[in-house]
Amino acid sequence: MKRALAFAILFNAAVYGATVAADSDRGAQLFQSLHCVECHAVNGRGGSIGPDLGRRIDRNFTPAALAATMWNHAPTMWSAMAQRNVQAGEVDQQDARDLFAFFYAARFFDKPGDAGRGKALFASKHCAECHGLTEAKLPAAKPVAQWESLGHPIVLIDRMWDHGATMRQQFAARNIPWPELSSQDLIDMLVYLRNLPAARGLPARFAINAGDEGRALFESKGCVKCHTGKLALEPRLKNKTLTDIAAAMWNHEPRMASPAPELTVEEMRQVVSYLWARQFFEDAGNPILGERVFTAKHCAGCHNNASSGAPRLPGTGGPFSAATMIAALWHHGPAMLARMQHENIAWPRFNVGDMSNLIAYLNAKDGTKQ
């Protein structure tokens, strides 16, 4: 079971192109320094004026969804900040990516699960045959009560990764087929294990620090040798959560062509972060629909009008992303809102599709011609 998340994210692997940097720890610091914490809490820590950003039950959000949510919320946010005499500070694209990483990491454990079903699965998937809850059943298998990894997903992933071969041997010795896991199976078992008395006090932490180190490890550990061409992972990762990928990787493990390379906890964190960022920050939209959004939401009134003083956006070929949109909103939004109010134009609101399609349109080098 544990190895699921480890393979999970290496299945997230061969997405080539420039490395995307994102750091959830920097995002946490920004959440404080930008005074977001005065209105919003994350998992119960912070203000109560706005919603707790760590207590969403869905984990299918995308960068475009976060950008749309922040854009729609901006006038209310600026008004609340003005009432409290809070200065907004500056946010650039890197800051926006770091904030996205922080939000994502903060919600890592919040997918709904059923502990009762997880308990039944822990038995039916044969996990309980080797892993006792408080007492060791096998010398090499720690009881769950001693799994420090339950409080730190990267450690959990690393343990699963490094012990996969041993688990395979145990299954073979007992004439047990490798147990298939769905994404929901994995969620339910983790909820069950984390709610055991010995595990309840463990802090939940999932840190993201994406950069060049993860990409270098993905290459040096040989992952790139398999995951290229027809086996490239990028097309398989669209609209997948980390848990979806985790379950898929667990199910794929027995069919791997060669033993998995060993990774330390720190190496696993770097690889996981790199792969997460390469998947998460790539969004797909329809530029033709985006052109309609650009017109309908009154963007064209300024950004296709040289006399407005606003920069021309369409046809420049980007690169635009959800992080770009947040940085632009933060820097130019208050002035934009004032001008729209002066001209009696309603502040534009976007759904997820609107934002995704708009970004695709802005990235098209010739408007909607690609």
C-alpha positions in Angstrom: 0.0 0.0 0.0 2.6 2.5 1.0 4.6 2.3 -2.1 1.6 3.5 -4.0 2.4 7.2 -3.5 6.1 6.7 -4.3 5.5 5.0 -7.6 2.6 7.4 -7.9 4.7 10.3 -8.5 7.4 8.7 -10.5 4.6 7.8 -12.8 4.2 11.6 -12.9 7.6 11.6 -14.4 8.7 12.3 -18.0 7.3 15.7 -18.6 10.0 17.5 -20.4 10.7 21.1 -20.9 11.9 23.9 -18.6 12.0 23.0 -14.9 9.2 24.7 -12.9 10.3 26.0 -9.6 7.7 26.0 -6.7 8.3 26.0 -2.9 5.5 25.5 -0.5 7.6 26.7 2.4 8.2 30.0 0.6 4.5 30.1 -0.1 3.7 29.6 3.6 6.0 32.6 4.4 4.2 34.7 1.7 0.9 33.8 3.2 2.1 35.4 6.4 3.9 38.4 4.9 1.1 39.3 2.5 -1.3 39.3 5.5 -3.5 36.6 4.0 -3.5 34.9 7.4 -5.4 37.9 8.9 -8.5 36.8 7.1 -7.9 33.2 6.1 -6.9 30.2 8.1 -5.2 27.1 6.8 -6.3 24.0 8.6 -7.5 26.0 11.5 -4.6 28.4 11.9 -5.3 32.0 11.0 -8.2 34.4 10.7 -11.8 33.5 10.4 -13.2 36.3 8.2 -12.7 34.3 5.0 -13.0 30.6 4.4 -10.3 28.2 5.7 -8.2 27.4 2.7 -7.2 24.0 4.0 -10.6 22.6 4.5 -11.9 22.0 1.0 -13.1 18.5 0.5 -12.3 18.3 -3.2 -8.7 17.8 -4.5 -9.5 18.2 -8.2 -8.6 21.9 -8.4 -6.2 23.1 -11.0 -4.1 26.3 -11.3 -6.8 27.8 -13.5 -9.4 27.0 -10.8 -7.2 28.8 -8.2 -6.6 31.7 -10.5 -10.3 32.1 -11.2 -11.2 31.8 -7.6 -8.7 34.5 -6.6 -9.7 36.7 -9.5 -13.4 36.5 -8.5 -12.6 37.2 -4.9 -10.3 40.1 -5.5 -12.6 43.1 -5.1 -13.9 41.7 -1.8 -10.4 41.0 -0.7 -9.1 44.5 -1.5 -12.1 46.0 0.3 -11.4 44.0 3.4 -7.7 44.9 3.3 -8.5 48.6 2.9 -10.9 48.5 6.0 -8.0 47.0 8.0 -5.4 49.3 6.5 -3.5 46.2 5.2 -0.9 46.8 2.4 -1.1 44.2 -0.3 2.6 43.9 -1.0 4.0 42.6 -4.3 3.4 39.2 -5.9 5.4 38.1 -9.0 5.0 34.9 -11.0 7.4 33.0 -8.7 5.5 34.1 -5.7 2.3 32.9 -7.2 3.7 29.5 -7.9 4.9 29.3 -4.4 1.5 30.2 -3.0 -0.1 27.6 -5.3 2.4 25.0 -3.9 1.5 26.0 -0.3 -2.3 25.7 -0.9 -1.9 22.4 -2.6 0.4 21.0 0.2 -2.0 22.3 2.9 -4.9 20.3 1.4 -2.9 17.1 0.8 -4.8 15.1 3.5 -8.2 16.5 2.9 -9.7 14.2 0.4 -12.6 12.5 2.0 -12.1 8.9 3.1 -13.9 6.2 5.1 -11.9 4.8 8.0 -14.2 1.9 8.4 -13.8 0.9 4.7 -10.0 1.5 5.1 -9.9 -1.0 8.0 -11.6 -3.7 5.9 -9.3 -3.0 3.0 -6.2 -3.2 5.2 -7.2 -6.8 5.9 -8.6 -7.8 2.5 -5.6 -6.4 0.6 -3.4 -8.6 2.8 -1.5 -5.6 4.4 -2.5 -6.9 7.9 -0.8 -10.3 7.2 2.7 -8.7 7.5 2.0 -5.4 9.3 0.6 -5.6 12.8 -1.0 -2.5 14.3 0.9 -2.4 17.6 3.1 -5.6 17.5 5.4 -6.7 14.8 4.3 -9.8 12.8 7.5 -10.1 10.8 11.0 -9.0 11.9 11.4 -6.8 8.9 7.9 -5.3 9.0 7.4 -2.6 11.6 4.0 -2.4 13.3 1.8 0.5 12.2 2.3 2.2 15.6 5.9 2.8 14.7 5.3 4.2 11.2 6.6 7.7 11.6 5.9 7.9 7.8 2.2 8.3 8.5 2.8 11.9 9.5 5.0 12.8 6.5 3.9 11.7 3.0 7.4 11.9 1.5 8.7 9.5 4.1 5.8 7.2 3.4 6.4 7.4 -0.3 10.1 6.6 0.2 9.4 3.6 2.5 7.0 2.2 -0.1 9.5 2.7 -2.9 12.4 1.1 -1.1 10.5 -1.9 0.2 8.6 -2.8 -2.9 10.9 -5.7 -3.8 10.5 -7.1 -0.3 6.8 -6.9 -0.4 6.8 -8.6 -3.8 8.8 -11.5 -2.3 6.3 -11.8 0.6 3.4 -11.9 -1.7 5.0 -14.6 -3.8 6.0 -16.7 -0.7 2.3 -16.6 0.4 1.0 -17.3 -3.1 -0.9 -14.0 -3.0 -1.3 -12.0 -6.2 -0.2 -8.4 -6.1 -3.3 -6.5 -4.7 -4.8 -3.9 -7.0 -5.7 -0.6 -5.4 -8.1 2.1 -6.6 -7.5 5.7 -5.7 -10.3 5.5 -3.2 -8.9 2.3 -1.7 -5.6 4.1 -0.9 -7.4 7.2 0.5 -9.6 5.0 2.8 -6.6 3.0 4.2 -4.6 6.1 4.9 -7.5 7.7 6.7 -7.9 4.5 8.8 -4.2 4.3 9.7 -3.9 8.0 10.5 -6.8 7.7 12.9 -5.4 4.9 14.9 -4.6 6.0 18.5 -0.9 5.7 18.0 -1.0 7.9 14.8 -3.4 10.6 15.8 -0.8 13.0 17.1 1.4 12.9 14.1 1.6 16.2 12.3 0.5 16.2 8.7 3.1 17.7 6.4 3.7 17.7 2.7 6.4 20.1 1.5 7.0 20.9 -2.1 10.3 22.3 -3.3 10.4 21.9 -7.1 13.6 22.8 -9.0 16.5 21.5 -11.0 17.5 18.9 -8.4 14.4 16.8 -9.1 14.9 16.8 -12.8 18.6 15.8 -12.5 17.6 12.9 -10.2 14.9 11.7 -12.6 17.6 11.5 -15.3 20.4 10.1 -13.2 18.3 7.4 -11.6 17.4 6.1 -15.0 13.7 6.9 -14.9 13.9 8.8 -18.2 15.3 5.7 -20.0 11.9 4.0 -19.9 9.5 6.9 -19.8 10.0 8.4 -23.2 8.3 8.1 -26.6 5.3 5.9 -26.4 5.9 5.5 -22.7 6.1 9.2 -22.0 4.0 10.1 -19.1 2.7 13.5 -19.9 -0.5 12.5 -21.8 -1.3 10.1 -19.0 -1.2 12.7 -16.2 -3.9 15.1 -17.3 -6.6 15.6 -14.7 -5.0 13.1 -12.3 -4.6 13.8 -8.7 -1.5 12.5 -6.8 -3.6 9.8 -5.3 -4.9 8.7 -8.7 -1.3 8.4 -9.9 -0.3 6.7 -6.7 -2.8 3.9 -7.1 -1.9 3.5 -10.8 1.8 3.2 -9.9 1.1 0.6 -7.2 -0.9 -1.5 -9.8 1.9 -1.0 -12.3 4.8 -2.0 -10.0 4.9 -5.8 -10.8 5.1 -5.0 -14.5 8.2 -2.7 -14.2 11.0 -3.9 -16.4 13.8 -3.5 -13.8 14.1 -3.0 -10.0 13.3 0.5 -8.9 16.3 2.7 -8.0 16.8 3.5 -4.4 16.1 7.0 -3.3 16.7 8.7 0.0 13.9 10.7 1.6 15.4 13.9 0.4 15.9 12.6 -3.1 12.3 11.4 -3.1 11.1 14.8 -2.0 13.0 16.5 -4.8 11.7 14.1 -7.5 8.1 14.3 -6.2 8.2 18.0 -6.2 9.7 18.2 -9.7 7.1 15.9 -11.1 4.2 17.6 -9.2 5.2 21.0 -10.6 5.6 19.8 -14.2 2.1 18.3 -14.1 0.3 20.9 -12.0 1.3 24.1 -13.8 0.5 22.9 -17.3 -3.1 23.6 -18.1 -4.9 22.9 -21.3 -7.6 25.2 -22.7 -9.2 26.1 -26.0 -7.9 29.3 -27.6 -11.0 29.8 -29.8 -13.2 29.7 -26.7 -10.7 31.9 -24.9 -11.0 34.6 -27.6 -14.7 34.7 -26.8 -14.0 35.0 -23.1 -11.5 37.8 -23.8 -14.2 39.8 -25.6 -17.2 38.9 -23.4 -15.4 39.8 -20.2 -14.4 43.3 -21.6 -10.6 42.5 -21.6 -10.5 43.6 -25.2 -11.7 47.1 -24.3 -8.3 47.9 -22.8 -5.9 45.3 -24.0 -6.8 45.7 -27.7 -7.0 49.4 -27.4 -3.7 51.3 -27.7 -5.2 54.5 -26.4 -6.0 52.9 -23.1 -2.4 52.6 -22.0 -2.9 48.9 -21.2 -0.4 46.4 -22.7 -1.6 44.5 -25.7 -2.0 40.9 -24.8 -3.4 38.8 -27.7 -0.9 37.5 -30.3 2.2 37.9 -28.2 2.6 34.2 -27.8 2.9 34.3 -24.0 4.1 32.6 -22.0 1.0 33.1 -19.8 -0.1 30.8 -17.0 -2.3 30.8 -14.0 0.7 32.2 -12.0 1.0 35.0 -14.6 -2.7 35.9 -14.1 -2.3 36.0 -10.4 0.8 38.2 -10.5 -1.0 40.6 -13.0 -4.1 40.6 -10.8 -2.1 41.4 -7.7 0.0 44.2 -9.3 -2.6 45.8 -11.7 -5.9 44.7 -10.2 -6.8 47.6 -8.0 -6.1 50.2 -10.8 -8.1 47.9 -13.2 -11.0 47.8 -10.8 -11.0 51.6 -10.3 -11.1 52.1 -14.0 -13.9 49.6 -14.6 -15.9 51.2 -11.9 -15.3 54.6 -13.4 -16.6 53.3 -16.8 -19.5 51.4 -15.1 -18.2 48.0 -16.2 -18.7 45.1 -13.9 -15.7 43.3 -12.5 -15.3 40.1 -14.7 -15.9 36.8 -13.1 -14.5 33.5 -14.5 -15.3 29.9 -14.0 -12.5 27.3 -14.4 -13.1 26.8 -18.1 -13.1 30.5 -18.8 -9.7 31.0 -17.1 -8.2 28.0 -18.8 -9.4 29.0 -22.2 -8.4 32.6 -21.7 -4.8 31.5 -20.9 -4.7 29.3 -24.0 -5.9 32.2 -26.1 -3.2 34.6 -24.7 -0.6 32.0 -25.4 -1.6 31.6 -29.0 1.0 33.3 -31.2 -1.5 34.5 -33.8 -4.6 35.0 -31.7 -6.5 31.8 -32.2 -4.2 30.5 -35.0 -1.8 27.9 -33.7 
